Each structure stands twice: as C-alpha cells, then as structure tokens.
C-alpha cells in the first residue's frame, strides 16, 4: 500500500475572514492560521517566492482537513469559483451532515445558495450542492437512517 491517508483538500480563496466562519458553522474546527513564505515553500509549489496565508480546519472526527489559502504573492491566475459541476478539474468537497435542512438554514445566513434542490437517493441519502463563500461548490449529504 502506498497511501497512508488523505491529509487535506486545499481551496484558494480571496478572503479567509469570509471563508473561515462559513466552514466553522458547517462544523469544522479552526486548527490554525499562519503565513507560509520563503524559498522552501516555493520549491514545493513551483511558484518561486510566494507569500500565502493559510487556515487549516479539521473535521469533527479528526481524520480530514481543509486547507484554505489566500495568495498574496504571486497573485491568483485563474478563477473557477462559479464553474458548473461538469467543469474539468476540481469539482467540490462533500460533507456528511446530521440534518441537511438545519445545515442549509444556518449556512444560508452566511450567504450559501442552493444550486439545484435537495434530492433523495434511494433509501440512502438526501443530497444537495450549495455555493458557499466566493462561489465555492460544496456538497452536503445526510444519511437516511433505516426505520426513520
């Protein structure tokens, strides 16, 4: 086996101050916020001299992380935030939630917009896509419990 675990998913944002509260309301915990810069960082990303502010958030089970990055240098070169779900490349992050209706109500107060509608997949899940801060596409899934 080559992979030990998936460490994190990274999303580049324009404003950490807008994105962090959204993901905290969703249920992630802010683990830390820091500036990443220097020659070593540029060697990892291939971007040369970079100056990036990051926030690391962790899921309630402690197994997964979401890294939000705000690039100061070099500037952002592309914008895929409002791309439709059939765009090549990064699509979305999907989170399992306890109550999809309650989650939607709370996230709408922070600007979330439902992409289509909440649908039920067989007797397994209720699912939907939302646009979060800066148009980031996020999937929500609520497991349907047997017997009710």
N, C-alpha and C positions, 0 to 999 in steps of 0.2 A: 504494500500500500504506500502511495506517495503522499497523499494528503492527510494531514493530521486533523484539520478543521478549517472551516471558512472563518477568517479572522474578522473582516469587516467589509461593508459596502461603502463606497465613497461617493458623495454627491457634492458638486461645486455649486455654491450659492453666492448671491450678491450680498446678502445680509445675514450674518449669523444671529444678530439680535432679533430678526423676524423668524428665522427657522428654528432656533433652539426652543422657544416656548411652545411652538406647534408640536414638535416631537416629544417634548416633556408632557404635554397634555395628552398625547396619544398613549403615553405610558413608559417611554424610555427615560432613563435617568442620566443626567449630565455627569459624565465621569471626569471630564477635564477640558480645559480650553487653553490653548498655547499658541505662540508664534513659532513657526518652523522656517528656518532660514539657514543659509550657509552653503558652502561648496558641497558638503556631503549630501544634502537634500537634493540639490540639482543633479548630482550624479545618479541618484535613484530614479528620478522622474525624467531625466533627459532634457530638462528645461534650463539648465545652467543656473545662474544666480537667481534664486527665487525667494520670495518673501510671502508666506502663506499663513493665515490664521486658521487654526482648526479647532473644532469641538468634537469630542468623542462622546457618543451616547451609547448606553448599554441597555439591552432588553431586560425585562424583569427576571427572566430565568438565568441571566448572567452569561449566556452562551454566544450571543451575537452582538455586534456593534455596528453603529452607523457613524461614519466619519464625515462631518460637514466641513468643507474647505472654502475659504474666501481668499482668492488670489489677489495680492496687492501688486506683485511683480513676478513674472510677466503678466500682462493683462489677459483676461479671458479672450479666447479667439473664436468661439462658436457658441451658439445658443440653441439648445434642443428642448428647452423647458415646455414649450407648447406643442411639441411634435405629437402627432396622433399615435395611437398604440401600435400601429403596424410599421413604424419607423425602424430602420435597421439600427442595431446597436443597443445601448442601454434602454430598457423599457420601463421598468418600475420596480419598486420594493413592495412586497406583500407582507402584511402583518395579520396574524390571527388575533382577533379581539373577543372579549367576553360577550359584549352586546353591541351589535353593529349600529342599531338605531341610536343608542345613547352616545356612542362614539361619534357618529355623524353630527348629532346635535351639539356636542361640545366643540368639535373641530370647525363647524360652520361659524361659530362665534369668533374663530381666529382666521376666517376667510376661506375655508375649504369649500370647494364646489364639487358637487356630484357630477361625474362625467356622463353617465347614462342613467341607469336606475339600479336599485338593489334587486338582485335576482336570486332565485334558489336553484342550486344544482343538485338534482335528485334529492335524496334524503340526507345529504352530507353537509352542505354548506350554504350559507347566504353570502353573496359576494357583491362587491362593487369596486369601482375605481373612483378616486377623487383627485382633484388638483389641489395640492397643498400650497405652502408658501412658494412664491415665484413660479407657480405653474407646475411644480414637481408632481409627477404622476405616482400615486400611491394606491396599492390595492389593499382592501380590507376583506377579511374572511371571518365569518362566525360559524363555528362548528355547530351543527344541529344535533342535539342530544337525543338518543333513542328514547322514545316514550314521552317526548315532550319538550 
